[in-house]
Amino acid sequence: MAGAVAAAALGARGSEPAPLPGDAEIDKIVSAVSIERIQRSIFVLASFRTRHTLSDPLPSGDGIGGAGAWVRAELERTAAATGGRLRVELDTFEQPAQPPLIPQPVEITNLVATLPGSTARTYVLCAHYDSRTKDIRDAQNPAPGADDNASGVAAVLELARSLSPYDFGATMVFLITAGGEQGGVGAAHWAEQAKLRGLDLAGVIDLDVVGRSRSADGRIDRRDVDLFAQGAPSSGERGADVSALIAAGGENDTPARSLARAIRDAAAHYVPAINVRIVYRADRSRGDGDHAPFLHRGFPAVRFAETVEDPGPRDDVVDLLDFEYVTAVARVNAAALAVLARAPAPPCQVRVAPAASGSGAVLRWMPAGPTGPAGYRVVWRETTAPFWEHSVDLMASSHGPAQASVPGVALEETIFGVEAIDGAGHASPAVFALPAP
């Protein structure tokens, strides 16, 4: 196997990273994302007087309880339309007081819809459905929250509809949380439960404020969407694997950034009209995304947000939204989730060492499970390059240890990674190659 890869890499240093193959079903999934349904969902959510976490909890009311009941009904309608493939559950818990954001205990309900895959490996798409006025403690005055965050919730609801008729290897969870404006307490509760249950969360994608394309100064940008991806976490949140990665110069290849690159690649193939701009930060300066609780617990998590967000007064009404833009962002996520969920699990124990000849590198790794993928993609780039520059594909000849040789490269000036690919060419996020002992 190593000889075959070396022959493919000789002279040309590998090809440009391989394009994603065409997947007719993913094209259908992306095309099925409906601007009309997204627009309707945003209008309905914004019609509640307020969705503040401490507002009216009654399902028949015009506060958080009524909004949650409507979201649940939408998810259950989708589940019924697909013969129960989608499982809808409530995640309700008593949140203790945390002044000043939560002055008294309050019951919080997250809405959870699970689309089981053929494996336990899980991807989560989340958005918070609560809203707020400029005064974060105000649970009474109108807070339509059209952009923040009816836009994200509408996209999650639409992707649950678009994706649930199809089969995937990975499990998908569509998570719609409350308490997002109170420090992400709803997301934190679900993330903690996922950690305690030992869920295999391969990636979390948060959609939060994805509805506007016009900035405060009138600039319009329908071409770009920002994707925040954490590099090196704080020292107190680093596990042994992340510490080893950073020590080896892999601070730009954390699991979150590898996830972001995979999302960007899927979007470029299936939704070329919109550019995913990876932002090398964990979050916006205000740091209020629901992906943060997952990052704090060691899960790969990223956040989508509009590129030209207007940070001015919170007149967050539907008239300011660009529904075509929200739909484009939803299509990006439909493509990304479908590709990620159809790709095999990433390889394990990826290591790189100098070639015996002194020129080039030898990579070795293990498959993630006993069956193994159909093949692998070895990728590499210069240390200063943000994205993979070269790649070589190879068939998996067995389900045991694998290796590949890449001649003609300077090991110290190069970042290496390995992706797992299936028979159709869907690729997992790349795993950074640590120096071999």
N, C-alpha and C positions, 0 to 999 in steps of 0.2 A: 504493500500500500504506500509506504513512504517513497519507494522508487517511482511509482506512478505519479505522485504529486510533484516530486522533484523534477521529473521530466516536463511536466506541464508548466512549471515555474521557471525553467531555465531560460536565460536570455531576456525574456520579456518582463521578468519580475512579477509575473502574474498579470491578470487582466484588471481592468477597472472592476469595482465591485459588481457582482452579477445583478442584473435587473430582476425584479420579482417576476415570476411567471404569471401568465394570464389565468385567472380563476373565474370562470363564467358565473359561478354562484356568488362570488364576492361582488362582481359587477352588478348582479341583480339586487343584492342586499343594499349596495350603495344607491342604486337608482330608485329603490323602493322608499328611501327616506323622503317623507312628505313635508313640504313647506306648509301646506294647509293644516295638517295635524299639529305641527309645531306651533304655528301661529295661534290656533285654537287653544292649545294648552296654555300658552302664555297669557292670552286674554282671560281665560278662566281663573288662573292663579292670581293674576293682578286684580281681579274683581273682588276678591275678599278684602274686607276693610284693612286688615293687617294680618300678617302671618308671624307676628312676633312670638317668640317661644313662650312668653308668659301671658299671651292673649287668651281669648275665650277658647276653652278646650272642648266644648261640645261639638260633636260631629255635625249637628244641624246649624251651628253658628257661623259667624263671619270672621272667625279668627283662625288660629293654628289648628284647632280641632276639625273645623270644616274643611280646611285645605288638605289636611292629612287624609280625611275620609274620601275626598275626591281623588287624590292620588292613588289611594288603595283601590278604589273602584276602577280606575283606568288600568291599573296593573292586572286586576282580576279579569277585566274584560279581555285583555290580551291573552291571559292564561286560558280562558275559556275558548278563545278563537283558535288556539293551537292544541286543543285537546288535553290541556293540563300539563303540557311539557314545561311550562313556566310555573314554578312553585312560589306562591306569595305568602309572606309571613310578616307579622308585626314584631318589632324589637322594642318593647316598652319597658322603661325602667324609671325609678325615682331618682331624680338628680338632686343632691343636697345643695343647700344654699352656698353660693360663692360670691359674696358681695364684692364689688358693686354690680357686676353683670347679672348675677342671679341672686336677688335679695332674699328670696324665700325658696324652700324646696318646691320642685315642680316635676310633674310627670312628663316625660319626653318619649315620643314614639318615632322610631325610624321605620321606614317601609323597605322591605327586602324582597326582591324577586330573584330567584335562582334558576338558571338554565343549566341543568346537569350536562356535563360532557362525559366522554368515555374514561376520563381520568379525574383524580382529585385536584390536579393542578388548576388553580383558580385565578381569574382576572376579575377585578372589581371596577365598575364604572359608577362614580358617585356624584351627587350634587345635593346641596342643602335647600330645603323648601321654605325655611323661615325667612322673614324679612324684618326691616327695622326703619325707623326714621333717623334723622341726624342724632337725636338723643337715643343712645342705645338702650336706655332703661325705659323708654316710652312704649308701653304695650297697648295704648288706647288709640292714638291718632292714626290717620291713614298711612299705610306703608305698602304701596302696591308691589314694590320689589320686582319690577318687570325684568330688568337686567340682572339684578342681584337678589334672588337668583332663579327667577322663573325661567330665564333663558336656559340655564343648565339643566333644570328639572325637565323642561320640555324636550330637550335633546335626549336625556336618559330614557324618558318614557317612549320616545319614538324609536330609539335603538332597541329597546326591549321588544317592540312590535316587529321591527325589521329583522332582527337576528333570531328570534325564538322559533321560526319555522325550520331552521337548518340544524344540521348535526356538526358538532365540533369535538375535538379531542379534549380541550380544556373546558372546565366549568366556568360559567360567567355569572357574576352577581351584579344586579342593578340595585344600587343602594341609594336611597333618598332619605337624607337625615334631617333632623331638627337640631336646634342649638348651634347651628353654624355661626351665627352672629354673637354667640356667647362663648367664644373660644373653642368652637368645634366639639362641644361635649357629646353630641350624638355620635359623631364619627369616632371619637375617642372610646366611647363605650363599646361600639361594635368592633373596633380594632383590637381592644383589649380582650374581648371574647374570642376573637379569631386567634389571638396569640395563645390564650389559655386552652383552646380546643385543638391547637396544633394544625390549623389550616395551612395548606400549601399555597400561600398567596404569592403568585409569580409576578404580579404587578397590579397597581392601583392607579386609576386615572380619574382625576377630579375635574369636573366642569363647573367653573365658578366665574360668572360675569363674562359671558361670551355672546352678548347681543348687540353691541354697538360698533359701528364702523366709522363714526364721526367723532373727532376729538373736540376738546373745548375751543380750539382755535379754528375750527371748521374744516380741518384736514380729514379726508375720507380715505380709508384703507380697507378695502374688501379683499385684498390679496394675501394678507398675512394674519396669522394667529400665533400668539406666544405660548410656548410650552416650557414651564419652569421645571428644571431638573437639578436636584441637589448633587453637589460634588462631595467633598469630604465633610462628613457630619462632625458635630462637636465631639471633642475627645471623650466626653462622658457617654456618648451614644455609639461608640465604635465597638463592634465585636472584633474577635480575633481575625476573621477573614478580611474585614474592611481595613483594619490596622496594617495587615500584611500587604494589601493592595496599595495603600497610600505610601508605605515604606518603599515599594517597588516603583513609584512614580505613576501610579494608576489613579491619581485623584480625579482625572477627567474620564475615568472608565468605571465609576461606581455603578452598582446595579440600576440606580435611577437613571443615570445618563445613558447606559446601554439600552434601557427600556425606551427612553426618549428617541434615540437614534432609530430603533426599530419602528416606532410610530411614524417618525419622519419619512422613512423609506416607504412604508405602506401608503402613506398619504401621497407621496410624490408619484407613485404608480397609479393609484386608483382615483385620486382627486387632484389632478395637476393644477387645477385652477386656483388652489390655495396653498400657500407656502407655510409650512410649520417652522417657526423660528425658535430654535432651542435657546432658552435663556439660562446661562450658567449661574443660577441662583436657586435656592430651595423654594422661594416664593417672592411675591411682590414685597415692597419695603414694609407694608403693614403686616405681612405674614399671617393672613387669616384664612388660608385654604384648608379644606377638610382632608387634604392628603397629609398634612403635617402630623396628625396623630399616628398615622401608619409609618411615616418615616421614623418617628420617635421610638417605634417598637421594632425597627429593623426591617420593615418591608419596603421593597422598591415602590416608590410612589411619585407621581408627577402631577402637575396642574396646568390645565388650559385656561387662558384668559385672553380677552380681546387685546389687540396690539395698541389701539388708540383710546384706551379707557379715559373717560372724562372724570377726574376726581373732584369735580365741583359740587354744588348743592345736590342733595339726594332727591331731586325731582325725578324719581325713577319710574317713569310712566311708559306705557307701550308705544306712545307716539314717537319716542326717541329711538326705538329699536329698528334694526335692519334685519328683517326676517330671512332674507336670502343669505345673509352672513351667518346667522344662527344655523341655518340648514346646511351650509357648507361646512361649518365646524362639526355638525353632527355626522355628516358623511365622512369626514376625516376619521372620526372615532369609530364609525361602523367598519371602515376598511381596516383600521389598525386592530380592532378587537378580533375581527374575523381572521386576519393573517396570524396574529399571535395565538389564537385559540386553535388554529389548524396546524401550526408548527409544532415540532416535537419539543420536549423539555430540553433546555440547554445542557451542554456537557458539563462534567464535573472534573475537578482536579486538573485543570488546564495548566501545563507547565511548559516553559521554554528554556532551552540551553544552547550554548554555542555548538555549531557543527564540528565534527571531529577534524575537518579540514582546516578549521579556523576561520572560514568565510561562510556566513549564512547561519541559519538557526534550525533547530529540531524541536518540534512541538509534540507533546504527548498529553493524552487526556483519557477520561473514562466516560462512557455513556451514562445518562442520568438514571436509567432503569435497566432491568434485565433484558428487555427486548431490543432496545437501541433504535436509533433513527435509520432512515434509508441512506443518509450520507451526512457529510460535514462540509462546512465552508470555512477555510482558513482566511482570515482577513488581517491586513496590516496597514500601517501608515507611519509617517514620520511623527516624532513626539510632539511637534508643534502644530500638526494638522488636526482640525476638529472632527473630521469624518474619515471613514475608511477609504483608502486610496487604491488598494489592490486586493485581489481575492483569488483563491483557487478552490474549486469544488472537487470532492472525491467521494466515491461510493464507500459505504461501510462494508468491509469484507467479512466482519464478524461482530459479535456483540460484546467483545472484551476490550482491552486497552487498544488505543489507536495512536498513530503518530504520523507526522508529516514533516518533510524537509523543505525549507525555503532557502535556496542558495542565493548568493550574491547580495545579501543585505547586511548592513552594519547593525549588529544586535543592540548595541547601546543607544543607537539613534532611532530605534524602531519600536512601536507599540504593536503587539500581536493579540489576536483574539480568535476564538473558534465559535462558530454557530452550528447548531444542529438543523438539518433540513429533511423534509419528508420527500416522498417520491414525486410530488408535484412542485417541489422547490420552495415551499413556504419555510422561512428561516426564523429561528428563535433569536432573541437578543444575544449579542456576542458576549462571551465570557472572557475577561481579561486574563492573559497568560502571565502567571507569576514566574519568577526565576526558579528553575529547578534547584533542589538542594544540592 
